Amino acid sequence: MLKHLFIKYSITNLFLVTGISFFWGCSTHQSNKTETSAVDTIKSNPPVAKSDSNSGPKKKLIVFFGNSLTAGYGLDDPGLAFPGLIKKKIDSLNLPYNVVNAGLSGETTAGGLARIDWILRDAPDIFFLELGGNDGLRGIPVTETSKNLQSIIDKVLAKNPKVKIVLAGMMVPPNMGSTYSNAFKSVFQELAKRNTTINLSFMPFLLAGVGGETALNQADGIHPNVAGHRIVAENVWKIIQPLLL
């Protein structure tokens, strides 16, 4: 079942040129600095759906799988990133879900595919897929991005055929060239259409209302600040909430 969330957005000022340079550095230097510890944490503490007490019901599992946008890069408290805000919302409503933030700064779709099996040590009930941005900034062929994302989706489905998947779309800056920019944007749209037979919801642009807004982003012009993450969380909640029923 495909659920479309139509969001108005503008790409004209999506990324600042200086921000692009910074983000490129983040996708290489930052990844080298943080990847080992992040992967070790995932390996030693894989996502587990569990109850809060011996007599309580087993909680379902929501996994947010992405890059620095999901990980909360640049925030003093990663819990202020949109997955953490969704968790606080769920906890405040006493809903029976555990939330795992499996974001890794600098992650590409190929990297995500390589580590997805660790994340799937326990079958997620809801899987939020946010990857592709670093592929776009590196100019990776869109066919590879599409193939990797589909492979991740297939692996998640194989682990739990009843899983509810949310696919978050992304865009690249206009200076990547209109041909590549349009092809990259289409990757997510085509994936959503290709997977109409499964329970997949499509969010056309993760950073709707945030991308390009100076006041809502950090100094790099790429990563949302605390206020920006609040808006992203509000948009994500509109999709996640119906899936919790």
C-alpha positions, 0 to 999 in steps of 0.5 A, spaced: 500 500 500 503 506 497 501 512 501 503 519 498 505 525 503 505 531 498 509 536 501 511 543 498 518 544 497 523 549 493 530 546 491 532 553 488 536 555 495 536 547 498 544 547 499 549 553 500 555 552 496 559 552 502 555 547 505 556 542 499 563 543 501 562 542 508 558 536 507 563 533 502 568 533 508 563 530 513 561 524 508 569 522 508 572 525 514 567 525 519 565 518 517 572 515 518 572 518 525 565 516 527 564 509 523 568 504 527 565 506 534 558 507 531 558 500 528 561 497 534 555 500 538 550 496 533 554 490 533 554 489 541 547 492 542 543 490 536 536 493 536 531 488 540 524 489 541 522 487 548 518 489 554 519 493 560 517 488 565 516 481 565 509 481 565 508 487 560 507 485 552 513 485 548 514 492 544 514 493 537 520 495 534 521 502 529 528 503 526 530 509 523 536 507 518 540 513 515 546 517 515 548 524 518 541 527 518 538 521 522 544 520 526 543 528 528 550 530 526 552 537 530 547 536 535 549 537 542 544 531 544 543 526 538 536 525 542 534 532 539 534 529 532 528 527 529 528 520 531 529 522 538 523 527 538 519 521 535 521 517 540 519 522 546 512 523 542 511 515 542 513 514 550 509 520 552 503 517 549 505 510 552 505 506 545 508 499 545 514 501 541 521 501 542 525 506 537 532 505 535 536 510 531 541 507 526 543 513 523 551 513 521 554 520 519 557 519 512 553 513 510 552 511 503 547 506 500 552 501 499 554 502 506 547 501 508 546 495 505 553 492 507 551 493 515 543 492 514 544 485 516 546 487 523 540 492 524 536 486 522 538 482 528 531 483 530 525 484 525 523 491 525 515 492 525 516 499 522 522 501 518 524 508 516 529 508 510 533 515 509 539 514 505 542 517 498 544 524 500 551 522 500 550 518 494 548 524 490 553 529 493 558 524 490 555 523 484 554 516 484 550 513 478 543 513 480 542 506 478 547 504 483 543 508 488 536 505 486 539 498 486 542 499 493 536 502 496 531 496 493 536 491 496 535 494 503 528 494 502 528 487 500 532 485 506 527 488 511 521 485 507 525 478 508 526 479 515 519 481 516 514 480 510 509 484 514 513 490 516 511 497 514 516 501 510 517 509 510 521 511 504 524 518 505 526 522 498 532 526 498 535 531 493 541 534 490 543 541 489 542 544 483 550 545 481 550 537 480 547 539 474 539 538 472 540 532 468 543 528 474 539 532 479 532 530 476 535 523 475 536 522 482 530 525 485 526 520 480 530 514 484 525 515 490 519 516 486 520 510 482 522 506 488 515 508 491 512 506 484 515 499 484 514 497 491 506 498 490 505 491 492 508 492 499 506 496 505 510 502 503 509 510 505 513 515 501 515 521 503 518 525 497 523 530 501 525 529 508 527 536 509 521 539 506 520 546 510 527 546 512 532 545 506 535 552 504 532 555 511 538 559 514 535 559 521 533 552 521 540 549 519 547 549 522 552 553 519 554 548 514 547 550 511 546 542 510 544 539 517 538 541 521 539 545 527 534 543 533 529 547 530 530 544 524 529 537 527 523 539 530 520 541 523 522 534 520 519 530 526 513 534 525 513 532 518 515 524 519 510 524 525 504 525 520 507 519 516 509 514 522 502 516 526 498 512 522 502 506 522 502 505 529 495 503 529 
